[in-house]
């Protein structure tokens, strides 16, 4: 049978999609297709984190449903966070959907397929226990030379705006040995860049070892032959230890890249969010990173319009963004989610105010990013080549150690040749808001 998979939302969701594909291709002989009109079964792996993501997920289900009415498509499976959160409602209200599979039942995909092919509609969303390992079947959906590596699942934090612990369960860390084993397998298959994922990577190991164990894990991963770059995502600010900073500073394979979602800097808002006691603590962590690793790339996530956010709170956030000059920032309007503490908070901010603040902060961050990028002009940087540019067939594109796959900027080059996955040296000649342009001056 022919299978198409649509993966929405975050890179953690993409790994789950890779598990679905690996299981059905390697165990059941399915063929992956990219065109929906060629598929017998489509899996839509949804996001249900914020309002916009939920809307995108539902719209995608409805669009795919049209292929079922008018084409060869036989069955639709809805998976992921939206499926976990609204399993019964989705199956009841969307007759085009044949099955719901939640975040903790990914390993039940074969059973689900068998049931829907027997003309039964089914829900599998009872568990929050699934944790992939080095033996879990998987087919990469990224470039062949780069892979996401999920080191843990779930989260024990209680951020007042966040529904994820209810959708993904408690923190469940994989063992260091198992993660290293998967890294070796990926390297044997041509992967040179590892991107470590968890809800909060810096919380890794607390459940398994009784302590934060990310530093120990990194010391083992750098030993894996064939792996050249290791990048960390989703680092909870107050779990960034001195030891972790030193490991990143000392180990050449580890990218000097810090993805640190601070969300805000106002004491009042941080405390309402359940994120930190003070903005000064948050700022202190960021400045410590800059002091220890001056060339570090620092990405963050920020929320505007949280309940009770005043103009004074917002101005404080803007002033810090201008002062600190983050390399990259994801800026989000607060999404009021049922079953969270923040949902019932007083002084909800109206949509117009949220949008205005989002526009202001986004424009400011774009200015800061363009200023940051100027420092690269005339410098030679290492770039991993991803392939032919999507902007022009006459250019290659790739990324520096400070540019994460898909979410950050990229380096374009129209001078020189290189293979996909090759790490080259590029002389930067021009900067844009987030992207860079240059010439290859040296290959591996």
C-alpha positions in Angstrom: 0.0 0.0 0.0 1.0 3.6 -0.5 1.5 5.9 2.5 1.7 9.7 2.7 2.6 11.4 6.0 2.0 15.1 6.8 3.9 16.3 9.8 2.8 19.5 11.4 4.2 21.5 14.3 7.6 21.0 15.9 10.7 18.8 15.1 9.7 16.5 18.0 6.6 15.7 16.1 8.6 15.1 13.0 10.6 12.3 14.8 7.2 10.7 15.7 6.3 10.8 12.0 9.6 9.2 11.1 8.6 6.3 13.5 5.3 5.9 11.7 7.0 5.7 8.4 9.8 3.4 9.6 7.3 0.9 11.1 5.0 0.8 8.2 7.7 0.7 5.5 10.1 -1.7 7.2 7.6 -4.0 8.9 4.7 -3.9 6.6 6.2 -3.1 3.2 4.4 0.2 2.6 5.6 2.6 0.0 6.1 6.3 0.8 4.6 8.7 -1.7 4.6 12.5 -1.7 1.5 13.1 -3.7 -1.8 12.8 -1.7 -3.7 11.6 -4.8 -1.4 8.6 -5.0 -1.8 7.5 -1.4 -4.0 4.8 0.0 -3.5 5.9 3.6 -2.5 9.4 4.9 -1.2 10.0 8.4 -1.7 13.6 9.6 0.6 14.2 12.6 -1.0 17.2 14.2 0.0 20.0 16.6 -2.3 21.1 19.4 -0.1 23.5 21.3 -1.6 26.9 20.5 -4.7 28.2 18.7 -3.0 28.8 15.3 -1.5 25.3 15.3 -4.9 23.7 16.1 -6.5 25.7 13.3 -3.8 24.6 10.8 -4.3 21.0 11.9 -8.0 21.0 11.4 -7.8 22.7 8.1 -5.2 20.1 6.9 -7.6 17.3 7.9 -10.4 18.9 5.9 -8.2 19.4 2.9 -7.0 15.9 2.9 -10.6 14.7 3.3 -11.3 16.1 -0.1 -8.9 13.6 -1.6 -10.8 10.8 0.1 -14.0 12.0 -1.6 -12.6 12.6 -5.0 -9.5 10.4 -5.4 -7.9 7.1 -4.6 -7.3 7.9 -0.9 -9.0 5.2 1.3 -8.1 6.0 4.9 -7.1 9.0 7.1 -5.3 8.6 10.4 -4.9 11.6 12.7 -2.1 11.5 15.1 -0.1 13.8 17.4 -1.0 16.4 20.1 -4.3 17.5 18.7 -5.4 13.8 18.4 -4.3 13.2 22.0 -6.2 16.2 23.2 -9.5 15.9 21.3 -9.6 12.3 20.3 -13.4 11.7 20.7 -14.4 15.1 19.3 -12.3 14.6 16.2 -13.7 11.2 15.4 -17.2 12.4 16.0 -17.1 15.7 14.2 -14.9 14.7 11.2 -16.4 11.7 9.4 -13.6 11.6 6.9 -11.2 10.5 9.8 -10.9 6.8 10.2 -8.5 6.6 13.2 -7.1 8.6 16.0 -3.7 7.7 17.5 -2.3 9.7 20.4 1.2 10.6 21.4 1.7 7.7 23.7 0.4 5.0 21.3 2.8 5.5 18.4 3.9 1.9 18.7 0.3 0.8 18.0 0.3 2.1 14.4 0.3 -1.4 12.9 -2.8 -2.4 14.9 -4.5 0.8 14.0 -3.9 0.2 10.3 -5.2 -3.4 10.5 -8.4 -2.1 12.2 -9.2 0.6 9.7 -8.5 -1.7 6.8 -11.2 -4.0 8.3 -13.6 -1.0 8.1 -13.5 -0.1 11.8 -13.1 3.4 13.1 -10.7 3.4 16.1 -9.2 5.6 18.8 -5.9 4.8 20.4 -5.1 7.6 22.9 -5.1 5.9 26.3 -1.4 5.9 27.0 1.3 8.5 27.7 4.1 6.0 28.0 5.7 5.6 24.6 9.4 6.3 24.4 11.3 5.5 21.2 14.7 3.9 21.4 17.6 2.8 19.2 15.6 -0.3 18.1 12.5 1.7 17.0 12.0 1.6 13.2 12.6 5.0 11.7 12.9 6.6 8.3 14.5 10.1 8.2 12.4 12.9 6.8 15.3 15.4 6.9 18.3 15.7 4.6 20.3 12.4 4.8 23.2 14.1 6.5 21.3 15.6 9.4 18.9 14.0 12.0 16.9 14.9 15.0 17.6 12.7 18.0 15.0 12.6 20.7 16.7 12.1 24.1 13.6 12.3 26.3 9.8 12.6 26.1 7.3 14.4 28.3 7.8 17.2 30.8 7.5 17.7 34.6 7.4 21.4 34.6 4.2 23.3 35.4 4.3 26.4 33.1 0.9 28.0 33.6 0.2 28.5 29.8 1.3 25.1 28.6 -0.8 22.0 27.8 2.1 19.8 26.8 2.5 17.8 30.0 -1.1 16.7 29.6 -0.5 15.7 26.0 3.0 14.1 26.3 3.1 12.9 29.8 5.8 13.0 32.5 9.5 13.3 31.8 10.9 10.0 30.4 14.6 10.0 29.6 16.3 7.4 27.4 19.6 5.9 28.8 22.9 7.3 27.7 23.8 4.0 26.2 20.7 3.7 24.1 21.0 7.3 22.7 24.7 6.7 21.8 23.7 3.4 20.1 21.2 5.3 17.9 23.8 8.0 17.2 26.1 5.3 16.0 23.5 3.9 13.7 22.7 7.3 12.3 26.4 8.0 11.7 26.8 4.6 9.9 24.0 5.7 7.5 25.7 9.0 6.6 24.4 11.4 9.3 27.0 14.0 10.3 24.9 16.5 12.2 22.8 15.5 15.3 20.1 17.8 16.7 19.2 16.8 20.2 15.5 17.1 21.2 13.3 16.9 24.3 10.6 19.1 25.8 13.5 20.6 27.9 16.8 19.0 26.9 18.6 20.4 30.0 16.2 18.4 32.3 17.4 15.2 30.6 18.2 12.4 33.0 16.6 13.7 36.2 14.0 10.9 36.2 16.5 8.2 35.2 19.7 9.2 37.1 18.4 11.5 39.8 20.4 14.4 38.4 20.7 16.5 35.2 22.8 14.3 32.9 23.0 16.2 29.7 26.7 17.0 30.1 27.5 13.3 30.6 25.5 12.4 27.5 27.3 15.0 25.4 30.7 13.7 26.6 29.7 10.3 25.2 28.1 11.5 22.0 31.2 13.5 20.9 33.0 10.1 20.8 30.8 8.7 18.0 32.8 8.4 14.8 31.3 10.2 11.8 29.4 12.8 13.8 30.8 16.2 13.2 28.2 18.6 14.7 25.9 18.3 17.7 23.3 20.9 18.4 21.0 21.3 21.4 17.4 22.6 21.3 14.9 23.7 24.0 17.2 24.5 27.0 15.3 25.5 30.1 17.2 28.6 31.4 17.5 27.6 35.0 18.8 24.2 34.1 21.8 25.5 32.2 24.6 24.7 34.5 28.2 25.9 34.7 29.2 22.3 33.8 27.0 22.3 30.7 28.4 25.6 29.4 31.9 24.3 29.9 31.2 21.1 27.9 29.8 23.1 25.0 32.8 25.5 25.2 35.4 22.7 25.3 34.0 20.1 22.8 34.6 21.1 19.2 31.8 19.0 17.8 29.2 20.7 19.9 27.8 23.8 18.2 28.0 27.0 20.2 24.3 27.3 19.9 21.9 28.0 22.8 18.1 27.6 22.2 16.9 29.2 25.5 13.2 30.0 25.6 12.9 32.8 28.2 9.3 33.8 27.3 9.6 37.2 29.1 11.8 39.3 31.5 9.3 41.0 33.7 9.3 39.6 37.2 5.5 39.8 37.4 4.9 38.0 34.1 7.5 35.3 34.7 6.0 34.5 38.1 2.6 34.2 36.6 4.0 32.0 33.9 5.7 29.7 36.4 9.0 30.2 34.6 11.3 32.1 37.0 11.4 34.1 40.1 13.0 37.2 38.5 14.0 38.7 35.2 17.5 39.4 36.6 18.1 35.6 37.1 17.1 35.1 33.5 19.3 37.8 32.2 22.2 36.6 34.4 22.1 33.2 32.7 22.1 34.7 29.2 25.0 37.1 30.0 27.0 34.3 31.5 26.7 32.3 28.3 27.9 35.4 26.3 30.8 35.9 28.7 32.0 32.3 28.6 31.4 31.8 24.8 31.5 35.2 23.1 30.7 33.8 19.7 27.7 31.7 20.9 24.5 32.0 18.9 21.5 32.5 21.2 17.9 31.8 20.1 14.9 32.4 22.3 11.1 32.3 22.4 9.0 35.2 23.7 5.3 35.5 24.5 3.4 38.8 24.3 0.0 39.4 25.6 0.1 37.1 28.6 -2.7 37.8 31.1 -1.9 40.9 33.1 0.9 42.1 30.8 0.9 45.9 31.0 2.5 48.3 28.6 5.2 48.8 31.2 5.9 45.0 31.2 5.9 45.0 27.4 8.3 47.9 27.2 10.6 46.1 29.6 10.7 43.1 27.3 11.3 45.3 24.2 14.2 47.1 26.0 15.9 43.9 26.8 15.5 42.5 23.3 17.2 45.7 22.0 19.9 45.5 24.6 20.8 41.8 24.4 20.3 41.5 20.6 19.3 37.8 20.3 20.5 36.2 17.1 17.1 34.6 16.6 13.7 34.7 18.4 10.4 33.1 17.9 7.8 35.6 19.0 4.3 34.3 19.9 1.0 35.8 20.9 -0.3 34.3 24.1 -2.8 31.5 23.2 -5.5 31.0 25.9 -5.7 27.2 26.3 -8.4 25.4 28.2 -7.1 23.2 31.1 -4.2 25.5 31.8 -3.8 27.7 34.9 -3.4 30.8 32.8 -6.8 30.2 31.1 -8.6 31.4 34.2 -6.3 34.3 35.1 -7.7 37.8 35.4 -6.8 40.7 33.1 -6.7 38.7 29.8 -5.2 40.9 27.1 -7.4 41.6 24.1 -6.5 40.3 20.6 -5.8 43.7 19.1 -3.3 44.6 21.8 -1.6 41.2 21.5 -1.3 41.7 17.7 0.1 45.2 18.0 2.7 44.0 20.6 3.6 41.1 18.4 4.2 43.3 15.4 6.3 45.8 17.4 8.5 43.1 18.9 8.8 41.2 15.6 10.0 44.3 13.8 12.4 45.1 16.6 13.9 41.6 16.5 14.2 41.7 12.7 16.3 44.8 13.1 18.5 43.2 15.8 19.0 40.1 13.6 20.1 42.2 10.6 22.6 44.1 12.9 24.0 40.8 14.2 24.5 39.4 10.7 26.7 42.4 9.7 29.5 41.0 11.8 29.9 38.1 9.4 30.8 40.2 6.4 34.4 39.6 5.3 34.7 36.5 7.6 35.3 32.9 6.7 32.8 30.5 8.4 32.2 26.8 8.4 29.0 25.8 6.6 27.3 22.4 6.2 25.8 22.2 2.7 22.2 21.1 2.6 21.9 21.1 -1.2 20.7 23.2 -4.1 19.0 26.4 -2.9 15.2 26.6 -3.0 15.6 30.2 -4.2 17.8 29.4 -7.3 19.1 26.2 -9.0 22.3 28.1 -9.5 23.1 28.4 -5.8 23.8 26.1 -3.0 22.5 26.6 0.5 23.7 25.5 3.9 24.0 26.5 7.5 26.7 27.6 10.0 27.0 26.1 13.4 24.8 29.0 14.5 21.9 28.2 12.2 19.5 25.4 13.1 17.7 23.4 10.4 14.5 25.1 9.2 14.0 27.6 12.0 16.9 30.0 11.5 18.6 31.7 8.6 20.8 30.0 6.0 24.0 30.6 4.0 23.7 30.9 0.2 26.6 30.5 -2.1 26.8 31.1 -5.9 30.5 30.5 -6.1 32.1 27.1 -5.7 30.9 23.5 -5.6 30.2 21.0 -2.8 28.2 17.9 -2.1 25.2 17.7 0.2 26.5 17.0 3.8 29.9 18.4 3.1 31.3 21.0 5.5 33.0 23.8 3.7 34.5 27.2 4.4 32.6 30.2 3.0 33.8 33.8 2.8 30.7 35.9 3.6 30.2 38.8 1.2 26.7 40.0 2.0 24.2 39.9 4.8 20.4 40.0 4.8 17.9 40.1 7.6 18.6 36.5 8.6 20.5 35.0 5.6 24.1 35.3 4.4 25.7 35.1 1.0 29.2 34.1 0.2 31.8 32.1 -1.8 33.2 28.7 -1.0 36.9 29.2 -0.4 37.8 25.7 0.9 36.3 22.2 0.9 36.9 19.4 3.4 
